[in-house]
Amino acid sequence: MATVYLKLTTITNISPSKLRFNPSTPALPKSKSKSQSKSTEPLPLFSSVKSFAPATVANLGPGFDFLGCAVDGIGDHVTLRLDPAVQPGELAISHISGAGSRLSKNPLWNCAGIAAISVMRMLGIRSVGLTLSLDKGLPLGSGLGSSAASAAAAAVAVNELFGGILSPSELVMAGLESEKKVSGYHADNVAPSILGGFVLIRSYEPLEVMQLKFPHEKSLYFVLVNPEFEAPTKKMRAALPPDVTMPDHIWNCRQAGALVASVLQGDLIGLGKALSSDKIVEPRRAPLIPGMEAVKKAAIEAGAFGCTISGAGPTAVAVTDSQERGGEIGERMVEAFSKEGNLKSLAMVKQLDRVGARLVSTVV
């Protein structure tokens, strides 16, 4: 019987007007002024705000470019303030700290800057200038949604400075403007960073985002092991196969469906099994990350329910049900990176972030 192939394509552009948002539990308040004219410029409620956006794990194995979740405790902070020294209607980046020392301070070439400007345009900000400072808590090229976290934190900061007028869907669109210029038009990082929890991108034309409720009574821990190795998103996407066989396509559809069902049911064993079962993307990317195959094997032998590459890598992510077991799994994964990949690595055990990007503090 002849083998059937499917062509992988990348979505590059979507009109902001073609957006549908289908959250089960909105993480941020919906638009507070649906009746307000878009031409009316809102007044700032504060002189300064500080926001935080969490790291994310995209793909989750078989969910390439359409599944992702937010991770608690690590992410980026943005501080935004009114600045009379900045031209009205414009944005300046004054400072970048943490892991972002190599990033440009030109707002047109910076993830946070692009997203902030996008929100300013949506709100019609013309009478005040803003200055932004970015504290990078996430390493660049780590597979933990570093660019998305910067964009999400900036989008939320601008929105909250002017009263939280925009809806979550509009904030996702602003974040996507940034992602499009940096790593491609995909929302599986920026959507969960803004919304929190698990997110499924149902379609890109029009863009439709769905939140997946993981039961509150269930304990879910992510073991994140980040090696001292960069895996640029563009390079890792270039490694993807141009064609996919029908059997592999069917297999991955089954695993993605099982993963979604496991999330909704709080079935960690099923979630881990599906997470580990990608036959299309992970087999092409794992060989590019020294020691990754051994790391995955070590995680599962240590008791993890499943393990895969986080986003484009090189971070490996395993899932378990306790902090203590997560620590043990992380140790085995670090050992495997050292022994088989000759790479130093750092292990973290984190829970699911159910809130998403949020305001941290304000100054009137």
N, C-alpha and C positions, 0 to 999 in steps of 0.2 A: 504493500500500500504506500502511495506517495506521501512524503512528509509535507505538512502544511506549515507555512511560516507566517508570522505576524510581524508587521513593521513597527518599531518603537519610534515615536515622534515626541518632540518637545514643544510645549505650548510657549509661545514667545510674547504674545500680546493679547490683552482682553480689555474691552471697553469698560470703564468704571460703571457705566449705566447698566451693564449686564451682570448684576450681582444679586444673588438670593442668599439669605442667611437663615439657617434653620436650627437655632440652638435649642436644646432641651432645657438648659438652665443658663441664661446669660450671665457671664462673669462680670460684665461691666454694665452700668445702667444704660438703658436705651435712650434714644434721643429725647432730650428734655424740651425740645422746642420744635415739634413736627410742624406746627402751624407757623413758626417763625420764618420770615422770608430769608432765603439764602443770601440776599443782597445786603441784609442788615449785619453790620459788623458788631460782634459781641465785645463787651468791655471786659478787661481782665479782672478777675476776682482777687488775685494775689500779686505780690511783687516778685515772688519766687516760689517754685515748686520743685520737689524731688520725687522721682518715680523709680520703680524697679520692674524689670521684666525677667522672667526665669529662663533658664536653659531649656532646650527641647531635645527629644529623641525623635528623629524623623525616620520614615519608612517602616520601622518596627518589623524588619524582615521582609515579608512578602508585600507590604503596602507601599511600594516605591512611588513616591510623589503624591500619595493620597492619604497616608496615615501618619499621625504624629502625636506626641504627648508632651506635657510640660513637667519639668523636674524641679522639686522644691529645694531652696537653700542656696542655689548658685545662679548667677545671672549678672546683668548689667544695671548700673544706676545712671540716671540722667538728672542733672540739675539745670533748670531753665529759669531765667530771670528777665524782667523788663530791663532794657538798657538804652538810655537816651543817647548813648554814643553810637548806637547802631542805626543806620538809615531806617526810617519807618517802613514796615512791610518786609524787612529783610532779617536774615538770621546770621549770626556769627558763632563760630566754635572757638571758645577761649582756651580750653584745656582738655587734654585726654590723658588719663592716668591708668594704672594697672597694666593689663596685657596689651593695651592698644597703642603703645609708643610709636609703632610704625604707621599708624593710620594718618590719613590726610586731615588737616583742619579746614580744608576747603569744604563747605557744606554741600557743594554739588558733587563731591567725590567721597562723601562719608555716609555710611548707612544711616546713622542717627540724623544727620543733616538733611538727607533726601526725604526721610519720613516726616521730619518736623516741618519742612517746607511744604510738603504735600498737605499736611493738616492745616497749615496756615492758609493755603489756597482754598481749601474746602470751606474754611470759616470766613474767608474774605478779610484777613487781617491786613490792614493798610496803614494804620495810624501809629503803631508802636513797633520798635525794633526789639529783637530778642537775642540773648546770648545763651549758649548751651555749653555745658561741660559734661564730659562722658567719663565714667569710671568703669573700665572693662574688667569684669570679674571672670570672663570666659576667655580662654586662649583662642587665638585665631586659628582657623583651619583644623578645628578639633573634632568636628562632627557633632557638636552640641548646640548648633544654632546660634553661633556667636553674632553673625551679622543680623539675624532676625531679632535677637534680644535687644541689640542697640536700637533697631528700628522701632520695635514695639515700645520700649521705654520712652523714646523720643515722641512717638505719636501720642501716647497717653499723657505725657507731660504737657504738651501744647494744648491738647484738648481740655485737661483739667485746669490749666491756667485760666482758660476762658469759660469755665463753668460746666465742663463735661457735656457739651451740646451734641457731639457726634455719637452715633451708634457704634456698637462693636463691629458691625459689618463695614462701616466707613473707615474705622481704624485699621481693619485688616487690609482694605484697599490701599491705604496710605503706606502700610508696611510692605505691601507687594510692589509698590513703586520703587522702593529701595532694593528689595530682593531682585527685581528684574534687572537692575543695573549692576548688581554685584555677582549673583550666582545663578540667575535664571528665574523665570516666572513660575515658581511653585510655592504653595502656601502651607506645606506640611511642617514648616518650622514657625513661620510668623503667626499663623492662626492659633496654634496651641499656646504660643508665648503670650499672645494677647488675651485669649479666652480661658486658658488653664485646662487641665484634664486631658482627656483623649479627644482627638478631633479627626474627622473624616472629611476629605475634600471630595464631595460627590461628583462635581463636574467643574470644568474650567470655562465652559462656554455655554451658558453663563456660569460664573463662579458661584458654587453653592457649597456652603460649609455646614457640617453637622457635628454637634457635640455628642459624645458617647458617655453616658453616665456609668462610671465605675462605682460599685456599691460602697457607701461610706463605712460600713462595718467591716470591710475586708482590708487586710494589711498588704500593701504592695511596696516592695523595696527594689530600687534599681541599683545594681552594682556597676559603677562607671569606672573603667580603667583607661586612663589617658596616657599613651606612651609619648616619649620625646621624639616625635616623628610627625611631619606635616603631610597631610593628604589634601592638597587643593581640590576644591569641588570640581573645577573645570577638568582637571586631570582625571579624577575618579569618574566623572560622567563620560569622559572620552573612552573609558575602558568598557563601557556597556556594549552588549552585542547589538548589532544593527538589526538582526532578525531573531525571532523567538519561535521555537517549534510549538505547534498546537498542544502536544502533551504537556510541555512545561507551562504554557499559558493556563491550561485547565488546572494543573496542579497548584500553581500560585493563586488562582482564583479561589480554589478550595481552602487553601491555607489562610488567605485574607479574610474569607467569610468566617472561618473558624476563629480567627483572632478577634474579629468584631464581636461575635457571639460570646466568646470567653470574657471579653472586657465587660459586656453588659451583664453577664451572669456572675462576674467576680471569680471566674474559674482560673486560678493561677497556673494550674498544671496544663490546661488547654491553651492558655495564653502563651506559656513558655514553649510548648511544643510547636505551635504555629509560628512563633517568633523565630524559631531555629530552622524553619523549613523552606526558606527561599531557594529556588532553583535557577533564578534568572540573574539577579544583580549580585548577591553576595559571592557566588562562585567566581565572578570576574574581578571583584574588588579585593577579596581576601588575600590572594597571592601578592598584591601590591603593598600589603601591610605586613612587615616582617613578624612572623610568629603568630599571626591572627588565628590560623587554623588550630594551632596548639593551645592558644588561649581559650578558644571556644570549647575545645575538648576538656581542658582543665576545669573550666567553670561548671560544666555539666557533671563531671566526675566528682566535683566538690559538693554537689547537691543543688545547683541552680536548676530551675525549671526550664530555662532556655537561655540562649545567648546568640547575639548577632552583632553586626557592625552598626554603630549609632550614626545615622545620616550617611554622609560620604566617608566617614572615618577620620582619623584612625582610632577613635575611642571605641572600645568594646563595651557592650551593655549586656548584663545578665539580670534576670529577674528572680526574686525569692520572696519569702514571706516574713522574714525577721531581720532585725538589725544585726544581731549576733551572727547568724548564718551568713549574712551578706559580707561581714568582715572576713570570715573564713574563706568565702568564695573569692573575694578580692585579693587575698594573699596568694592564693593558688594562681590566679590570673596574672598577677604581677610577676610571680616566679616564672611562669610560662613565657611572658614577654622577654624576660631577661635571658632565660636559658635558650629558647628557640629563635628569638628575634634579635637578641643582643641589644635590647632597648630598655632603658630605665622607664618606669611608669609610675603613676600615682593612682591609687584606688580610692573611690568615694562611695559611700552608701547613702542614697537619698530616696525620699518618698515622692509620691505623685504630688505635683502642685495643682491644686484644684481651683485656684483663684485666678491665676494669670497676672498680666501686667497691672500694676496698681500704684496709686499715690502713696508716698511714704511720709512726706511732711510738706508743710506750706508756711510761707511767711507773708503776712498781710502787708 
